[in-house]
């Protein structure tokens, strides 16, 4: 019981710290720019927000690099048509690093196939030369809610 209370206290402390972190607003703005860039497919916007070391692990297991993901999005092979967070939280485990986790309802079209799913995700942001850039994404599809 003491261990559980200690763990919950630590989690609360991290959440309070994240809410007060001076970079939180900048990371949220960067994430809005990332989602907009992914929906637009505009190469310049994607280049600006993605880290050169991007590792994007899709919910189907496919892993993209910055180049391969930008090529797919800018060619219109995959289009993100809906992107709504159901839950979103941030932690700052080290200087210049932000972890974002939660659940997102994502709608996409890829090569004639539609995806409409709720994803559980973990994303990593890194401050690079004074700018927050999207470094990594890992997600999995959640089963539909049962009634």
N, CA and C atoms as a LAMMPS dump frame, in Angstrom:
ITEM: TIMESTEP
0
ITEM: NUMBER OF ATOMS
441
ITEM: BOX BOUNDS ff ff ff
-5.0000000000000000e+02 5.0000000000000000e+02
-5.0000000000000000e+02 5.0000000000000000e+02
-5.0000000000000000e+02 5.0000000000000000e+02
ITEM: ATOMS id mol type element x y z
1 1 1 N 0.821 -1.191 0
2 1 2 C 0 0 0
3 1 3 C 0.865 1.254 0
4 2 1 N 1.948 1.237 0.788
5 2 2 C 2.84 2.39 0.836
6 2 3 C 3.482 2.629 -0.53
7 3 1 N 3.818 1.537 -1.206
8 3 2 C 4.425 1.66 -2.531
9 3 3 C 3.446 2.284 -3.512
10 4 1 N 2.194 1.863 -3.458
11 4 2 C 1.172 2.41 -4.343
12 4 3 C 0.976 3.903 -4.076
13 5 1 N 0.896 4.277 -2.821
14 5 2 C 0.738 5.692 -2.475
15 5 3 C 1.934 6.513 -2.934
16 6 1 N 3.128 5.953 -2.777
17 6 2 C 4.329 6.662 -3.218
18 6 3 C 4.32 6.841 -4.735
19 7 1 N 3.916 5.796 -5.454
20 7 2 C 3.861 5.876 -6.92
21 7 3 C 2.83 6.902 -7.37
22 8 1 N 1.663 6.91 -6.74
23 8 2 C 0.626 7.878 -7.092
24 8 3 C 1.068 9.298 -6.778
25 9 1 N 1.755 9.477 -5.668
26 9 2 C 2.274 10.808 -5.323
27 9 3 C 3.291 11.28 -6.344
28 10 1 N 4.153 10.363 -6.787
29 10 2 C 5.152 10.707 -7.788
30 10 3 C 4.494 11.085 -9.108
31 11 1 N 3.487 10.314 -9.524
32 11 2 C 2.767 10.631 -10.757
33 11 3 C 2.098 11.996 -10.659
34 12 1 N 1.489 12.289 -9.524
35 12 2 C 0.859 13.59 -9.323
36 12 3 C 1.9 14.697 -9.398
37 13 1 N 3.044 14.466 -8.804
38 13 2 C 4.11 15.471 -8.821
39 13 3 C 4.572 15.744 -10.245
40 14 1 N 4.721 14.689 -11.049
41 14 2 C 5.118 14.879 -12.443
42 14 3 C 4.063 15.667 -13.202
43 15 1 N 2.785 15.381 -12.956
44 15 2 C 1.718 16.081 -13.665
45 15 3 C 1.69 17.555 -13.265
46 16 1 N 1.818 17.835 -11.997
47 16 2 C 1.847 19.224 -11.551
48 16 3 C 3.044 19.936 -12.174
49 17 1 N 4.191 19.254 -12.169
50 17 2 C 5.39 19.836 -12.75
51 17 3 C 5.172 20.13 -14.228
52 18 1 N 4.561 19.211 -14.964
53 18 2 C 4.328 19.404 -16.396
54 18 3 C 3.42 20.608 -16.63
55 19 1 N 2.385 20.766 -15.819
56 19 2 C 1.457 21.887 -15.98
57 19 3 C 2.147 23.222 -15.746
58 20 1 N 3.184 23.232 -14.929
59 20 2 C 3.91 24.461 -14.615
60 20 3 C 5.187 24.619 -15.435
61 21 1 N 5.508 23.651 -16.276
62 21 2 C 6.762 23.686 -17.01
63 21 3 C 6.767 24.851 -18.003
64 22 1 N 7.855 25.607 -18.053
65 22 2 C 7.895 26.774 -18.938
66 22 3 C 7.806 26.441 -20.436
67 23 1 N 8.082 25.203 -20.815
68 23 2 C 8.033 24.821 -22.232
69 23 3 C 6.702 24.203 -22.644
70 24 1 N 5.789 24.014 -21.717
71 24 2 C 4.536 23.322 -22.035
72 24 3 C 3.768 24.031 -23.153
73 25 1 N 3.607 25.321 -23.067
74 25 2 C 2.846 26.051 -24.089
75 25 3 C 3.507 25.907 -25.457
76 26 1 N 4.839 25.981 -25.507
77 26 2 C 5.554 25.874 -26.779
78 26 3 C 5.403 24.481 -27.391
79 27 1 N 5.427 23.458 -26.567
80 27 2 C 5.26 22.084 -27.077
81 27 3 C 3.838 21.893 -27.594
82 28 1 N 2.854 22.437 -26.898
83 28 2 C 1.47 22.33 -27.374
84 28 3 C 1.288 23.041 -28.721
85 29 1 N 1.905 24.205 -28.869
86 29 2 C 1.841 24.931 -30.144
87 29 3 C 2.521 24.114 -31.242
88 30 1 N 3.671 23.528 -30.925
89 30 2 C 4.391 22.703 -31.902
90 30 3 C 3.553 21.497 -32.312
91 31 1 N 2.825 20.911 -31.357
92 31 2 C 1.999 19.753 -31.7
93 31 3 C 0.824 20.153 -32.593
94 32 1 N 0.235 21.304 -32.329
95 32 2 C -0.836 21.777 -33.222
96 32 3 C -0.298 21.99 -34.628
97 33 1 N 0.916 22.521 -34.734
98 33 2 C 1.541 22.716 -36.048
99 33 3 C 1.82 21.369 -36.718
100 34 1 N 2.221 20.377 -35.929
101 34 2 C 2.48 19.037 -36.474
102 34 3 C 1.211 18.436 -37.053
103 35 1 N 0.123 18.481 -36.304
104 35 2 C -1.142 17.915 -36.775
105 35 3 C -1.593 18.643 -38.038
106 36 1 N -1.507 19.968 -38.038
107 36 2 C -1.897 20.745 -39.222
108 36 3 C -1.027 20.391 -40.424
109 37 1 N 0.273 20.226 -40.196
110 37 2 C 1.189 19.865 -41.284
111 37 3 C 0.864 18.476 -41.825
112 38 1 N 0.585 17.537 -40.935
113 38 2 C 0.241 16.18 -41.375
114 38 3 C -1.06 16.189 -42.167
115 39 1 N -2.021 17.006 -41.769
116 39 2 C -3.289 17.076 -42.499
117 39 3 C -3.128 17.79 -43.835
118 40 1 N -2.222 18.76 -43.906
119 40 2 C -2.033 19.505 -45.154
120 40 3 C -1.181 18.743 -46.165
121 41 1 N -0.232 17.967 -45.656
122 41 2 C 0.689 17.269 -46.546
123 41 3 C 1.73 18.17 -47.176
124 42 1 N 1.833 19.404 -46.702
125 42 2 C 2.793 20.353 -47.278
126 42 3 C 4.208 20.027 -46.798
127 43 1 N 5.045 19.722 -47.761
128 43 2 C 6.41 19.279 -47.475
129 43 3 C 7.179 20.272 -46.577
130 44 1 N 7.106 21.55 -46.858
131 44 2 C 7.866 22.546 -46.08
132 44 3 C 7.429 22.558 -44.618
133 45 1 N 6.135 22.456 -44.383
134 45 2 C 5.632 22.443 -43
135 45 3 C 6.066 21.169 -42.281
136 46 1 N 6.03 20.046 -42.981
137 46 2 C 6.451 18.775 -42.394
138 46 3 C 7.946 18.794 -42.086
139 47 1 N 8.733 19.311 -43.013
140 47 2 C 10.184 19.424 -42.801
141 47 3 C 10.487 20.251 -41.561
142 48 1 N 9.719 21.308 -41.353
143 48 2 C 9.968 22.226 -40.242
144 48 3 C 9.654 21.604 -38.884
145 49 1 N 8.633 20.774 -38.801
146 49 2 C 8.189 20.269 -37.498
147 49 3 C 8.812 18.914 -37.137
148 50 1 N 9.196 18.105 -38.123
149 50 2 C 9.768 16.787 -37.854
150 50 3 C 11.271 16.896 -37.607
151 51 1 N 11.745 16.178 -36.607
152 51 2 C 13.176 16.055 -36.378
153 51 3 C 13.798 15.254 -37.518
154 52 1 N 15.051 15.527 -37.825
155 52 2 C 15.744 14.744 -38.856
156 52 3 C 15.842 13.275 -38.449
157 53 1 N 15.749 12.993 -37.155
158 53 2 C 15.853 11.623 -36.643
159 53 3 C 14.485 10.995 -36.356
160 54 1 N 13.433 11.52 -36.978
161 54 2 C 12.084 11.02 -36.719
162 54 3 C 11.992 9.506 -36.881
163 55 1 N 11.295 8.886 -35.928
164 55 2 C 10.93 7.47 -35.99
165 55 3 C 9.442 7.423 -35.698
166 56 1 N 8.641 7.137 -36.725
167 56 2 C 7.185 7.157 -36.604
168 56 3 C 6.67 5.737 -36.767
169 57 1 N 6.307 5.111 -35.641
170 57 2 C 5.795 3.738 -35.646
171 57 3 C 4.27 3.799 -35.654
172 58 1 N 3.688 3.445 -36.791
173 58 2 C 2.237 3.477 -36.962
174 58 3 C 1.573 2.358 -36.158
175 59 1 N 0.265 2.486 -35.98
176 59 2 C -0.487 1.489 -35.209
177 59 3 C -0.541 0.133 -35.911
178 60 1 N -0.211 0.085 -37.206
179 60 2 C -0.198 -1.194 -37.924
180 60 3 C 1.184 -1.842 -37.92
181 61 1 N 2.15 -1.224 -37.249
182 61 2 C 3.487 -1.793 -37.136
183 61 3 C 4.496 -1.249 -38.128
184 62 1 N 4.054 -0.523 -39.14
185 62 2 C 4.976 0.064 -40.117
186 62 3 C 5.712 1.225 -39.458
187 63 1 N 7.013 1.306 -39.723
188 63 2 C 7.837 2.369 -39.146
189 63 3 C 8.38 3.242 -40.274
190 64 1 N 8.186 4.546 -40.142
191 64 2 C 8.677 5.501 -41.119
192 64 3 C 9.788 6.355 -40.529
193 65 1 N 10.655 6.828 -41.412
194 65 2 C 11.656 7.84 -41.09
195 65 3 C 11.071 9.191 -41.497
196 66 1 N 11.81 10.25 -41.248
197 66 2 C 11.352 11.575 -41.668
198 66 3 C 11.129 11.596 -43.178
199 67 1 N 12.098 11.105 -43.931
200 67 2 C 11.998 11.139 -45.383
201 67 3 C 10.825 10.304 -45.883
202 68 1 N 10.709 9.074 -45.421
203 68 2 C 9.643 8.202 -45.942
204 68 3 C 8.262 8.723 -45.556
205 69 1 N 8.125 9.269 -44.345
206 69 2 C 6.822 9.765 -43.907
207 69 3 C 6.436 11.031 -44.68
208 70 1 N 7.387 11.927 -44.872
209 70 2 C 7.099 13.139 -45.644
210 70 3 C 6.757 12.779 -47.086
211 71 1 N 7.47 11.829 -47.664
212 71 2 C 7.167 11.397 -49.037
213 71 3 C 5.736 10.883 -49.148
214 72 1 N 5.299 10.075 -48.19
215 72 2 C 3.946 9.506 -48.197
216 72 3 C 2.89 10.603 -48.047
217 73 1 N 3.112 11.504 -47.076
218 73 2 C 2.126 12.559 -46.82
219 73 3 C 2.07 13.584 -47.946
220 74 1 N 3.217 13.997 -48.441
221 74 2 C 3.227 15.031 -49.487
222 74 3 C 2.703 14.491 -50.819
223 75 1 N 2.835 13.194 -51.06
224 75 2 C 2.304 12.596 -52.293
225 75 3 C 0.811 12.293 -52.173
226 76 1 N 0.263 12.446 -50.989
227 76 2 C -1.157 12.18 -50.785
228 76 3 C -1.483 10.701 -50.666
229 77 1 N -0.465 9.861 -50.479
230 77 2 C -0.714 8.423 -50.321
231 77 3 C -1.47 8.143 -49.03
232 78 1 N -1.195 8.937 -48.003
233 78 2 C -1.942 8.889 -46.749
234 78 3 C -2.414 10.302 -46.453
235 79 1 N -3.687 10.425 -46.104
236 79 2 C -4.259 11.722 -45.743
237 79 3 C -4.913 11.595 -44.376
238 80 1 N -4.507 12.467 -43.466
239 80 2 C -5.142 12.523 -42.147
240 80 3 C -6.299 13.514 -42.252
241 81 1 N -7.51 12.998 -42.1
242 81 2 C -8.699 13.845 -42.272
243 81 3 C -9.361 14.205 -40.943
244 82 1 N -8.987 13.537 -39.876
245 82 2 C -9.508 13.841 -38.548
246 82 3 C -8.481 13.496 -37.496
247 83 1 N -8.32 14.364 -36.506
248 83 2 C -7.302 14.147 -35.482
249 83 3 C -7.763 14.861 -34.218
250 84 1 N -8.397 14.122 -33.331
251 84 2 C -8.951 14.727 -32.116
252 84 3 C -8.433 13.996 -30.889
253 85 1 N -7.832 14.752 -29.98
254 85 2 C -7.342 14.153 -28.737
255 85 3 C -8.501 13.911 -27.774
256 86 1 N -8.554 12.704 -27.233
257 86 2 C -9.491 12.396 -26.153
258 86 3 C -8.81 12.609 -24.806
259 87 1 N -7.525 12.323 -24.765
260 87 2 C -6.679 12.549 -23.582
261 87 3 C -5.314 12.975 -24.099
262 88 1 N -4.683 13.869 -23.371
263 88 2 C -3.354 14.326 -23.756
264 88 3 C -2.646 14.822 -22.512
265 89 1 N -1.488 14.248 -22.209
266 89 2 C -0.725 14.721 -21.063
267 89 3 C 0.751 14.811 -21.44
268 90 1 N 1.472 15.631 -20.702
269 90 2 C 2.873 15.897 -20.984
270 90 3 C 3.696 15.7 -19.722
271 91 1 N 4.914 15.217 -19.917
272 91 2 C 5.921 15.203 -18.863
273 91 3 C 7.227 15.686 -19.488
274 92 1 N 8.114 16.172 -18.641
275 92 2 C 9.4 16.69 -19.084
276 92 3 C 10.485 15.975 -18.282
277 93 1 N 10.897 14.772 -18.747
278 93 2 C 11.806 13.943 -17.953
279 93 3 C 13.264 14.402 -17.945
280 94 1 N 13.632 15.25 -18.903
281 94 2 C 15.01 15.734 -18.982
282 94 3 C 15.004 17.072 -19.719
283 95 1 N 16.03 17.863 -19.554
284 95 2 C 16.071 19.143 -20.279
285 95 3 C 15.967 18.916 -21.794
286 96 1 N 15.077 19.675 -22.43
287 96 2 C 14.937 19.593 -23.87
288 96 3 C 14.167 18.393 -24.385
289 97 1 N 13.529 17.648 -23.494
290 97 2 C 12.741 16.467 -23.882
291 97 3 C 11.341 16.591 -23.297
292 98 1 N 10.342 16.336 -24.139
293 98 2 C 8.947 16.308 -23.677
294 98 3 C 8.317 15.009 -24.149
295 99 1 N 7.642 14.338 -23.238
296 99 2 C 6.865 13.147 -23.58
297 99 3 C 5.401 13.534 -23.578
298 100 1 N 4.711 13.135 -24.622
299 100 2 C 3.278 13.383 -24.74
300 100 3 C 2.61 12.023 -24.861
301 101 1 N 1.596 11.77 -24.063
302 101 2 C 0.887 10.499 -24.148
303 101 3 C -0.605 10.748 -24.058
304 102 1 N -1.378 9.748 -24.44
305 102 2 C -2.824 9.876 -24.349
306 102 3 C -3.554 8.996 -25.33
307 103 1 N -4.73 9.491 -25.697
308 103 2 C -5.596 8.795 -26.655
309 103 3 C -6.045 9.812 -27.696
310 104 1 N -6.069 9.371 -28.949
311 104 2 C -6.496 10.25 -30.03
312 104 3 C -7.428 9.493 -30.967
313 105 1 N -8.487 10.157 -31.382
314 105 2 C -9.387 9.609 -32.398
315 105 3 C -8.855 10.103 -33.745
316 106 1 N -8.363 9.165 -34.552
317 106 2 C -7.701 9.511 -35.808
318 106 3 C -8.469 8.909 -36.974
319 107 1 N -8.696 9.745 -37.973
320 107 2 C -9.309 9.293 -39.223
321 107 3 C -8.306 9.557 -40.335
322 108 1 N -8.035 8.527 -41.131
323 108 2 C -7.071 8.66 -42.222
324 108 3 C -7.522 7.836 -43.415
325 109 1 N -7.015 8.227 -44.554
326 109 2 C -7.247 7.474 -45.786
327 109 3 C -5.88 7.134 -46.351
328 110 1 N -5.676 5.851 -46.633
329 110 2 C -4.395 5.415 -47.157
330 110 3 C -4.615 4.442 -48.299
331 111 1 N -4.237 4.893 -49.488
332 111 2 C -4.345 4.063 -50.691
333 111 3 C -5.719 3.417 -50.819
334 112 1 N -6.753 4.238 -50.694
335 112 2 C -8.121 3.783 -50.877
336 112 3 C -8.767 3.113 -49.676
337 113 1 N -8.034 2.952 -48.594
338 113 2 C -8.583 2.332 -47.39
339 113 3 C -8.749 3.395 -46.308
340 114 1 N -9.881 3.317 -45.625
341 114 2 C -10.16 4.284 -44.556
342 114 3 C -9.807 3.68 -43.202
343 115 1 N -9.262 4.524 -42.322
344 115 2 C -9.022 4.131 -40.941
345 115 3 C -9.761 5.121 -40.06
346 116 1 N -10.511 4.601 -39.129
347 116 2 C -11.22 5.415 -38.145
348 116 3 C -11.024 4.693 -36.823
349 117 1 N -10.062 5.153 -36.024
350 117 2 C -9.688 4.401 -34.827
351 117 3 C -9.319 5.332 -33.687
352 118 1 N -9.442 4.795 -32.496
353 118 2 C -8.923 5.469 -31.312
354 118 3 C -7.578 4.823 -31.008
355 119 1 N -6.562 5.664 -30.894
356 119 2 C -5.204 5.194 -30.664
357 119 3 C -4.717 5.588 -29.283
358 120 1 N -4.004 4.693 -28.652
359 120 2 C -3.227 5.029 -27.473
360 120 3 C -1.832 5.339 -28.007
361 121 1 N -1.208 6.423 -27.528
362 121 2 C 0.062 6.823 -28.129
363 121 3 C 1.056 7.335 -27.103
364 122 1 N 2.303 7.301 -27.524
365 122 2 C 3.401 7.956 -26.823
366 122 3 C 4.19 8.701 -27.885
367 123 1 N 4.394 9.984 -27.675
368 123 2 C 5.157 10.81 -28.603
369 123 3 C 6.307 11.466 -27.848
370 124 1 N 7.387 11.7 -28.567
371 124 2 C 8.561 12.335 -27.978
372 124 3 C 8.872 13.599 -28.771
373 125 1 N 9.047 14.687 -28.036
374 125 2 C 9.451 15.97 -28.601
375 125 3 C 10.846 16.282 -28.077
376 126 1 N 11.661 16.906 -28.928
377 126 2 C 13.003 17.303 -28.51
378 126 3 C 13.245 18.744 -28.948
379 127 1 N 13.835 19.51 -28.056
380 127 2 C 14.189 20.881 -28.404
381 127 3 C 15.496 20.845 -29.189
382 128 1 N 15.434 21.341 -30.424
383 128 2 C 16.592 21.343 -31.314
384 128 3 C 16.833 22.772 -31.784
385 129 1 N 17.953 23.335 -31.377
386 129 2 C 18.315 24.713 -31.754
387 129 3 C 17.193 25.695 -31.43
388 130 1 N 16.61 25.529 -30.241
389 130 2 C 15.578 26.441 -29.763
390 130 3 C 14.177 26.172 -30.277
391 131 1 N 13.991 25.122 -31.059
392 131 2 C 12.67 24.8 -31.613
393 131 3 C 12.277 23.377 -31.187
394 132 1 N 11.03 23.196 -30.783
395 132 2 C 10.534 21.874 -30.428
396 132 3 C 10.209 21.117 -31.705
397 133 1 N 10.86 19.953 -31.872
398 133 2 C 10.668 19.146 -33.083
399 133 3 C 10.208 17.754 -32.689
400 134 1 N 9.379 17.194 -33.538
401 134 2 C 8.742 15.893 -33.313
402 134 3 C 9.753 14.785 -33.602
403 135 1 N 10.108 14.018 -32.569
404 135 2 C 11.182 13.018 -32.667
405 135 3 C 10.666 11.593 -32.852
406 136 1 N 9.581 11.229 -32.149
407 136 2 C 9.135 9.835 -32.216
408 136 3 C 7.655 9.709 -31.891
409 137 1 N 7.063 8.665 -32.452
410 137 2 C 5.651 8.341 -32.241
411 137 3 C 5.506 6.831 -32.206
412 138 1 N 4.735 6.34 -31.266
413 138 2 C 4.4 4.912 -31.171
414 138 3 C 2.94 4.855 -30.762
415 139 1 N 2.146 4.08 -31.498
416 139 2 C 0.722 4.002 -31.154
417 139 3 C 0.186 2.602 -31.386
418 140 1 N -0.957 2.362 -30.775
419 140 2 C -1.669 1.106 -31.007
420 140 3 C -3.165 1.409 -31.028
421 141 1 N -3.884 0.623 -31.832
422 141 2 C -5.325 0.801 -31.91
423 141 3 C -5.967 0.203 -30.661
424 142 1 N -6.942 0.916 -30.13
425 142 2 C -7.688 0.43 -28.983
426 142 3 C -8.977 -0.237 -29.478
427 143 1 N -9.419 -1.277 -28.802
428 143 2 C -10.663 -1.916 -29.225
429 143 3 C -11.831 -0.962 -29.022
430 144 1 N -12.904 -1.123 -29.818
431 144 2 C -14.075 -0.263 -29.634
432 144 3 C -14.651 -0.435 -28.239
433 145 1 N -15.214 0.643 -27.729
434 145 2 C -15.836 0.593 -26.404
435 145 3 C -17.049 -0.315 -26.451
436 146 1 N -17.227 -1.108 -25.42
437 146 2 C -18.403 -1.976 -25.343
438 146 3 C -19.482 -1.267 -24.554
439 147 1 N -20.711 -1.501 -24.968
440 147 2 C -21.84 -0.825 -24.31
441 147 3 C -22.52 -1.717 -23.324
